[in-house]
Amino acid sequence: MPANAIEVAALRKEFGSVVAVESLTFSVPAGSFFGFLGPNGAGKSTTIACLTGLLDPTSGTMRLLDQPFDSSAVELKRRIGVMPDNLGLFEYLYAHEFLAFQGQLYGLTRDEARQRTEALLEALELSDEGKKPLSAFSAGMRKRVAFAAAVIHGPDILFLDEPFESIDPAGVALMKQWLRQFTTRGRTVFFTTHVLEAAERLCERVAIIRKGGQVVWTGDITSLATEGRIIVDDQPFSTLESLFLHLTGERYAALGWI
């Protein structure tokens, strides 16, 4: 496994006259739990779409697992797992059909896909939902299926866009346990969330971007857990939230009736 699982240099993505991501440069160490954080509209989902081959960037370079990456890199795509914000489920299928199809799409044999599907559905408490298509699932159940689809083939890099939204506490706890095990085996998690407390507890390193899709800081945040603070710009910050607000310039307006 290379030292860095992901390397991005001068990444830019335009949609017509709109620049969604501008000159992003960062790297993600292999085996790390990496948080990619920013306000709404800062370009997090667009960046994940580029890094997973759903979009081609306008300019810049990307390397995954020490190999050049773009939307045509089919073999590299088999080594990544993706849980996008929009989930990407085939809603007319049943959960076991969708997961078995997903597993075979990533190169598992029919038997491997079936065995892993059964194990995932049981662990995620979805085994009793086999008579309903995905379109009839609740938001939390759909999230669980999307997570299962992202991990069924045991990827080397796992991209998660807001993975815990709508999932109940027991489901979140199980997913966190699996993700910690995932990184202890040398695999890499690339994680976006607006719940900064979750990022603070889970992530070793983070990149923070501001609106306009520019990285304003990237670094190790483990001292928040070990020392209760992190020093950035010669200032101490006791939480990831306070650091995030400082770096992005986000402010909350006061309302007189609240």
N, C-alpha and C positions, 0 to 999 in steps of 0.2 A: 504494500500500500504506500503511495507517495506521501510526502510530508503534508501537502495540501490536497484536500479532496476537491476543492473548488478554487479557481483563480479567475478573476474578472478584471479586465483592464479597459478603461475608457469606454465603457458600455453606454450606448445612447440608443433610445428608441423614440421615434417620432410617429405621430398619427396625424398626417397632414401638416398643419401649422402648429400642432400641439406637441410639445416636448414632454413626454411622460417620464423619461429617465435620461439624465444628463451626466455623462462622464463618470459613471460609477466604477470605482476601482477598489477591490478588497479581495482577501483570500480567507478561506475557511480551512483550518487544520483538520486533517483526517482524524476520525474518532471523536470529534468534538460535538457538543450540543450548542449550535450557533443561532443566536436570535437576530432577526433582521427586522428592525423596528422603525416606525415612522408614523406621522399623522395620516388621516384619511386622504387619499389622493396623492400620496407622495411617490407612488410607483412601485410599491412592494409586490403586488400581484403581477404587474407587468414584468418585473425583474424575474419572478419565478417562472412566468410563461416563457421568457427567453432562455432561462437556464434549463428548462425541461423540453425545449424544442417545439412548444406550441406557437411561438412567435420567433421570427428572425429579427435580430437587432438591426437598427439602421447602420450602426458602426460599432467598432470595438471588438474585443476578442474574449472568448470564454474557453476555459479548460476544465474538464471534469476528469478526475482520476488520472491526471497527468496526460490527458489526450485532448486535442482540439475538439471543440463541440459546436455543432449547429443542428438545425432541424433535420438534416439528412443522416446524422450519426446513429443509425439504427442499433448497432450492437451496444453502444454506450447507453442508449435509452433503456435497454434491457437490464441495466445495472442500477437504475434509479427507480424510486417509487414516488408517486405524486398524489397528494390529497389537495386538490384545488379548492378555492373558496366556493366555486359554483358546483362542486362535487363531481359533475360529469357522469352521473349514473344513467344507465339505460332503464328508464322507469317502467317499461312494459315487461321487463324480466323479473323473475323471482330472485331473491338474494343468492340462493345457492347456484342458480344459473349464471348470474352476473359474475360472481366470484370465480367459479370454475372457468368461465370464458376468459376472465382477466388473467388467471394463472397460466392458462395455455398460451395466451397472447405473449406473455413474458418468457415462454420457453419451458414451462413445466409440462411433464407428461400428463395424460388424462388422469391416471391414478393419483399422481402427486397433487394435482389441482383439486381432485375430489377430497383426498384426505385432509389437505390443508384447509379447504373450505369448511368441512365438517368441524375441524378443531377451532377455527376462528369463530364460526357461528355459535358454537357451544360456549366458548370463553366470553364472547360479547353478549351472551344471553339473547340470542336471536334464533335459536334452533326451533322455537315454537311458532315462529312467524312464517313458516314455509308455505302457507296457503294464501299469502297476500303478495301481490306484486309490489315492487319498490315504490310505485306511485301512491300506495296506500300507507306507507310507513310515516311515522312522525318525523319531525326534523331531527331529533336526537338519534333515532334509529337509522336514518339515512346517513348521518355523520359516521356512525359506527361502521356501516357497510363501506363507506368511502375509505375509512381508515384501514379496514381489512383488505380492501382492494389494493391499497398502496403498499402493504407489507407482505402480501401473500407469497411473493417470489423471493423474499429475503434480500432486498436491494442493498447496495453499498452506500448509496446516498438516499435519504428520505426527505422530500420536500413537503412541508405541512403549512398550509395557509389557513390560519385561524382554526386549528383542529378541535379545540375544546368547546367552541360555541354550541349551545343547545344540548350538550351532553350532560347527563346527571352526574353527581359527585362520584358515585361508584364507578361509572364508566371512565371518568377522567382519571381517577386513581389507577385503574387498570392500565390505561394507555400510558400514563407517566411511568409506571413500573416497566412496561415493555420498552419504552423509549430509553430509559436508563440502561436496561440490559442491552439494547441495540448498540449504544455507544461504548459500553464496556467491551464489546466484541470487536471494536475497531471501526465500526461503521459511523456514519456522519448524519446528523439531523440538522436541517436548515428550516428554521421555524419562524413564522410571523404570528404576532398576536398584538391585540390592543390591551390585554390584561398584563400590565407590567409586573405585577407581583408574581405571576406565573413565570414570566421570563427571568425574573431575578432568582427564583428558586431553582430553575431548571438549567439555565444557560451558563456556560463558562465564558464565552465571548459573545459580544454583540456588535452589530453595526447599526448606527442610528442615522437615518436619512431625513431630510426636511422636504417640504413641498418644493416641487421642481425636480425631484429625483436626484439629489446630490448627497453623498455621504458627508456628514459633519463630524463623525467620530467613530472609531472602531477600536476595540480593546478588550482586555480581560476584566471581568466584573466579579471574580471570585472573592476579592477582598471585602465585598459587601457582606458576604457570609462569614468570613474568617475574622475580619477586623471591625465590621460594622460601618465601614465607610469606604469610599473610593475617591482618589484625588484626581481631578481633571481641571486643566487650566489653573493650576495652583489653588483650587478650591476643593474643600471636602464636601462630599454628598453622601447622605446616609441611606438613600434609597435610589433605585433605578428611575423611579418616577421623577424625583427632583432633578436628576441628571438629564433626563429626557426633556423636561420642560426648559431647562437652562440651554440646552444645545439647539433645540428646535425653535425656541422663541414663542412657543405656545403659551397663551395666557387665558385665564378664565374671567369672563365679565361678571361683575357683581349685579345682582338683581335686587331691587329694594324690597320686594315682597317675599323674598326667600330668606 
